[in-house]
Amino acid sequence: MAKHLLSLWNFDRPALQAYIDLALRLKKESKAGVRHQLLAGRVVGLIFEKPSTRTRVSFEAAMYGLGGQVIYLSGRDTQLARNEPLKDMARVMDRYVDGLVVRTYGQEVVEELGRYSQVPVINALTDLHHPCQILSDVLTVIEKRGEIANQKIAWVGDGNNMANSWIQAAGRFGFHLTLACPPGYEPNAQILAEARQNGTGTIELTSDPVAAVKNADVINCDVWASMGQESEQEARLQIFQAYQVNDALLAQAKPGAIVLHCLPAHRGEEITDEVLEGPQCVAFDQAENKLHIHKAILASHLG
């Protein structure tokens, strides 16, 4: 297994499946009352330039749940705020902690930290990728729908970091993925081309959300304006109106299709309250699975 988890494309399917299998085992054992100590005596540093509720708490709870310890640093708490070279920071931090979980803006930040760090670097989100979230989503699909290679999955909305990582997941796990994005808001073209050329899944891109969700087993969406795009909020509200996951759109999917949302949700924008609170939405089970997949990631890289 690669030392770092910077994007899903760094791993083949068996390696990604190993995360899922371990998460399922740890989840089952935890619910049976097992107290894991796989990372007793280990320390992970969480460096978050972008704040988060679910990602921070799930990583902290995962590390404590494995018997380890956590040091949390916001962007203002590190020398990044004072333009310290990343290579210097990596070579200092790796002498203090057993791994780094980094949530930041540019993918180049985690890439450079990975080049210089002697301990694992885990990408907890960049503007380009969100690999840990997608692994928890894949775990949720497998729990709810079975073998993921048999699923037709639809992405509706912005071609953002989530969309990019879903593309890489399709390329590795081999499922059918259709992305519906407004013109000009498509996912990263290089990531799409590479997954189509070297992956095993079928990946389609359209601007029609109805066509994307037709007979889908899974519908996935995210906020229309991500952190750092606040100045585009009003314009995006107009552009993305047709991409709302509502009852009418859900009716185009297979009966019993599930709806994913990585949260937080802007109810009434990318998803309606009726769908989010409805029986087909599994967003809160999906949120719980962040804890279990983070345990598996930490145990795999720091154990």
C-alpha positions as CSV (number, residue, x, y, z in Angstrom):
1,M,0.0,0.0,0.0
2,A,1.2,3.5,-0.8
3,K,2.4,5.4,2.2
4,H,0.2,8.4,1.6
5,L,-3.5,8.7,0.7
6,L,-3.6,11.8,-1.5
7,S,-6.1,10.6,-4.1
8,L,-7.9,7.4,-4.9
9,W,-5.9,7.0,-8.1
10,N,-2.8,6.1,-6.1
11,F,-4.5,2.7,-5.3
12,D,-5.8,-0.3,-7.2
13,R,-9.1,-1.8,-6.5
14,P,-7.8,-4.5,-4.0
15,A,-6.2,-1.8,-1.9
16,L,-9.4,0.3,-1.9
17,Q,-11.5,-2.7,-1.2
18,A,-9.2,-3.4,1.8
19,Y,-10.2,-0.1,3.4
20,I,-13.9,-1.0,2.9
21,D,-13.4,-4.5,4.3
22,L,-11.5,-3.3,7.4
23,A,-14.1,-0.5,8.0
24,L,-16.9,-3.1,7.9
25,R,-15.1,-5.3,10.4
26,L,-14.2,-2.5,12.8
27,K,-17.8,-1.2,12.6
28,K,-19.2,-4.6,13.4
29,E,-16.8,-5.1,16.3
30,S,-17.3,-1.6,17.7
31,K,-21.1,-2.1,17.7
32,A,-20.5,-5.4,19.5
33,G,-18.6,-3.6,22.3
34,V,-15.1,-4.3,21.2
35,R,-12.6,-1.6,22.3
36,H,-9.9,-1.4,19.7
37,Q,-6.3,-0.5,20.6
38,L,-4.8,-0.8,17.2
39,L,-3.1,2.6,17.4
40,A,-2.3,2.8,21.1
41,G,0.7,5.0,21.7
42,R,0.3,6.6,18.2
43,V,-0.4,10.3,17.6
44,V,-1.9,11.9,14.5
45,G,-1.8,15.6,13.6
46,L,-4.9,17.2,12.1
47,I,-3.9,20.3,10.1
48,F,-7.1,22.0,8.9
49,E,-6.8,25.1,6.9
50,K,-10.5,24.6,5.9
51,P,-12.7,24.1,9.0
52,S,-15.1,21.1,9.2
53,T,-17.5,19.6,11.7
54,R,-17.9,16.1,10.4
55,T,-14.4,15.5,9.1
56,R,-12.7,16.8,12.2
57,V,-14.9,15.0,14.7
58,S,-15.0,11.7,12.8
59,F,-11.2,11.7,12.4
60,E,-10.7,12.6,16.1
61,A,-13.3,10.0,17.2
62,A,-11.7,7.4,14.9
63,M,-8.2,7.9,16.3
64,Y,-9.4,7.9,19.9
65,G,-11.5,4.8,19.1
66,L,-8.4,3.0,18.0
67,G,-6.5,4.0,21.2
68,G,-4.5,6.8,19.8
69,Q,-4.1,10.5,20.4
70,V,-4.9,13.6,18.3
71,I,-3.3,17.1,18.0
72,Y,-5.6,19.5,16.1
73,L,-4.1,22.5,14.4
74,S,-6.2,25.1,12.5
75,G,-4.5,27.1,9.7
76,R,-3.8,30.0,12.0
77,D,-2.2,27.7,14.5
78,T,0.6,26.6,12.1
79,Q,3.4,28.4,10.3
80,L,1.5,28.0,7.1
81,A,-0.2,31.3,8.0
82,R,3.3,32.8,8.0
83,N,4.4,31.2,4.7
84,E,6.7,28.6,6.1
85,P,7.9,26.3,3.3
86,L,5.8,23.1,3.3
87,K,9.0,21.0,3.1
88,D,10.2,22.5,6.3
89,M,6.9,21.9,8.0
90,A,6.7,18.3,6.8
91,R,10.2,17.5,8.1
92,V,9.5,19.0,11.5
93,M,6.0,17.5,12.0
94,D,7.0,14.0,11.1
95,R,9.3,14.0,14.1
96,Y,6.4,14.8,16.4
97,V,3.5,12.7,15.1
98,D,2.9,9.3,13.4
99,G,0.8,10.7,10.6
100,L,-0.8,13.9,9.2
101,V,-4.4,14.4,8.2
102,V,-4.6,17.5,6.1
103,R,-7.7,19.5,5.0
104,T,-6.6,22.4,2.8
105,Y,-7.3,24.3,-0.5
106,G,-4.7,23.3,-3.0
107,Q,-3.8,19.7,-3.9
108,E,-0.2,20.9,-4.3
109,V,-0.1,21.3,-0.5
110,V,-0.8,17.7,0.3
111,E,1.4,16.6,-2.6
112,E,4.4,18.5,-1.3
113,L,3.9,17.5,2.3
114,G,3.8,13.9,1.0
115,R,7.1,14.4,-0.8
116,Y,9.0,15.4,2.3
117,S,7.1,13.7,5.1
118,Q,8.5,10.4,6.5
119,V,5.1,9.7,8.0
120,P,1.8,9.1,6.2
121,V,-0.1,12.1,4.8
122,I,-3.8,11.7,4.4
123,N,-5.9,14.0,2.3
124,A,-9.0,15.0,4.2
125,L,-10.1,17.4,1.4
126,T,-8.5,19.6,-1.2
127,D,-10.2,21.6,-3.9
128,L,-9.3,18.8,-6.3
129,H,-10.0,15.6,-4.4
130,H,-12.0,14.3,-1.4
131,P,-10.8,10.6,-1.3
132,C,-11.8,9.8,2.3
133,Q,-15.4,11.0,1.8
134,I,-15.8,9.0,-1.3
135,L,-14.6,5.9,0.5
136,S,-17.2,6.4,3.1
137,D,-19.8,6.9,0.4
138,V,-18.7,3.6,-1.4
139,L,-19.0,1.8,2.0
140,T,-22.5,3.2,2.3
141,V,-23.5,2.1,-1.2
142,I,-22.2,-1.5,-0.5
143,E,-24.1,-1.7,2.8
144,K,-27.3,-0.5,1.2
145,R,-27.2,-1.8,-2.3
146,G,-24.6,-4.6,-2.4
147,E,-21.7,-5.1,-4.9
148,I,-20.8,-1.6,-6.1
149,A,-19.7,-2.7,-9.6
150,N,-23.3,-3.6,-10.3
151,Q,-24.6,-0.1,-9.5
152,K,-25.5,2.8,-11.7
153,I,-24.5,5.9,-9.8
154,A,-25.6,9.5,-10.7
155,W,-23.8,12.7,-9.7
156,V,-26.0,15.8,-9.9
157,G,-24.5,19.3,-9.6
158,D,-21.1,20.9,-9.5
159,G,-18.1,19.1,-11.0
160,N,-16.2,19.7,-7.8
161,N,-13.7,17.7,-5.8
162,M,-16.4,15.2,-4.9
163,A,-17.2,14.7,-8.5
164,N,-13.5,14.2,-9.3
165,S,-13.1,11.6,-6.6
166,W,-16.3,9.8,-7.7
167,I,-14.8,9.6,-11.2
168,Q,-11.6,8.0,-9.8
169,A,-13.8,5.6,-7.7
170,A,-15.7,4.5,-10.9
171,G,-12.4,3.9,-12.7
172,R,-11.1,1.7,-9.9
173,F,-14.3,-0.1,-8.7
174,G,-15.8,-0.5,-12.2
175,F,-19.3,0.9,-11.7
176,H,-21.4,3.0,-14.1
177,L,-21.2,6.7,-13.3
178,T,-23.1,9.5,-14.9
179,L,-22.4,13.1,-14.0
180,A,-24.9,15.9,-14.7
181,C,-23.2,19.3,-14.5
182,P,-24.1,22.7,-15.9
183,P,-22.0,23.8,-18.9
184,G,-18.8,25.4,-17.6
185,Y,-19.0,23.5,-14.3
186,E,-17.8,20.1,-15.4
187,P,-15.3,18.0,-13.4
188,N,-11.5,18.1,-14.0
189,A,-10.9,17.1,-17.7
190,Q,-7.6,15.4,-17.0
191,I,-9.0,13.3,-14.2
192,L,-12.0,12.3,-16.4
193,A,-9.8,11.4,-19.4
194,E,-7.4,9.3,-17.3
195,A,-10.2,7.4,-15.6
196,R,-11.9,6.7,-18.9
197,Q,-8.6,5.6,-20.5
198,N,-7.1,3.6,-17.7
199,G,-10.1,2.7,-15.5
200,T,-12.6,-0.1,-15.6
201,G,-15.9,1.8,-15.1
202,T,-18.2,3.5,-17.6
203,I,-18.2,7.2,-17.0
204,E,-20.6,9.5,-18.8
205,L,-20.9,13.3,-18.7
206,T,-24.1,15.2,-19.5
207,S,-25.8,18.5,-18.7
208,D,-29.2,16.8,-18.3
209,P,-29.9,15.8,-14.7
210,V,-33.0,13.8,-15.7
211,A,-31.0,11.7,-18.2
212,A,-28.3,11.2,-15.5
213,V,-30.6,9.8,-12.9
214,K,-32.7,7.7,-15.3
215,N,-32.8,4.1,-13.7
216,A,-30.0,5.0,-11.3
217,D,-29.5,3.0,-8.2
218,V,-27.8,5.9,-6.3
219,I,-28.2,9.7,-6.6
220,N,-25.4,11.8,-5.1
221,C,-25.3,15.6,-4.7
222,D,-23.4,18.3,-2.9
223,V,-23.7,22.0,-2.2
224,W,-23.6,24.3,-5.2
225,A,-21.0,26.6,-3.9
226,S,-18.1,25.1,-1.9
227,M,-16.0,26.7,0.7
228,G,-14.0,29.5,-1.0
229,Q,-16.7,30.1,-3.6
230,E,-18.9,32.3,-1.5
231,S,-18.6,35.2,-3.9
232,E,-20.2,33.0,-6.6
233,Q,-23.1,31.9,-4.4
234,E,-25.8,34.1,-6.0
235,A,-24.8,33.4,-9.6
236,R,-24.6,29.6,-8.8
237,L,-28.1,29.7,-7.3
238,Q,-29.5,30.7,-10.7
239,I,-27.3,28.4,-12.8
240,F,-27.9,25.3,-10.8
241,Q,-31.7,25.6,-10.3
242,A,-32.4,22.7,-12.6
243,Y,-30.0,20.4,-10.7
244,Q,-31.9,20.2,-7.5
245,V,-32.5,16.7,-6.2
246,N,-36.3,16.8,-5.5
247,D,-39.2,14.3,-5.6
248,A,-39.6,14.8,-9.4
249,L,-36.0,14.0,-10.1
250,L,-35.9,11.1,-7.6
251,A,-38.9,9.6,-9.4
252,Q,-36.7,9.1,-12.5
253,A,-34.4,6.7,-10.6
254,K,-35.0,3.1,-9.9
255,P,-37.6,2.3,-7.2
256,G,-35.7,2.0,-4.0
257,A,-32.8,4.1,-5.2
258,I,-30.8,5.7,-2.4
259,V,-29.8,9.4,-2.1
260,L,-26.4,10.4,-0.8
261,H,-25.3,13.9,0.4
262,C,-21.9,14.4,2.1
263,L,-23.4,17.2,4.3
264,P,-23.8,19.9,5.3
265,A,-26.9,20.4,3.1
266,H,-28.4,23.6,2.0
267,R,-32.1,22.5,2.2
268,G,-34.1,24.0,-0.6
269,E,-31.1,24.4,-2.9
270,E,-29.2,21.3,-4.1
271,I,-31.7,19.0,-2.2
272,T,-35.2,19.5,-0.9
273,D,-36.1,18.9,2.7
274,E,-38.6,16.3,1.6
275,V,-35.9,14.2,-0.1
276,L,-33.3,14.7,2.7
277,E,-35.8,13.6,5.3
278,G,-37.4,10.9,3.1
279,P,-36.9,7.1,3.4
280,Q,-34.6,6.9,0.4
281,C,-32.0,9.3,1.8
282,V,-29.1,7.7,3.7
283,A,-27.1,10.8,4.3
284,F,-26.9,10.3,8.1
285,D,-25.8,6.7,7.8
286,Q,-23.3,8.0,5.2
287,A,-22.1,10.5,7.8
288,E,-21.7,7.8,10.4
289,N,-19.6,5.7,8.0
290,K,-17.0,8.5,7.9
291,L,-16.0,7.4,11.4
292,H,-15.6,3.8,10.3
293,I,-13.7,4.4,7.1
294,H,-11.5,6.9,8.9
295,K,-10.7,4.2,11.4
296,A,-9.8,1.9,8.6
297,I,-7.6,4.5,6.9
298,L,-5.8,5.4,10.1
299,A,-5.2,1.8,11.1
300,S,-4.0,0.9,7.6
301,H,-1.5,3.8,7.4
302,L,-0.4,4.3,11.0
303,G,-0.7,0.8,12.3
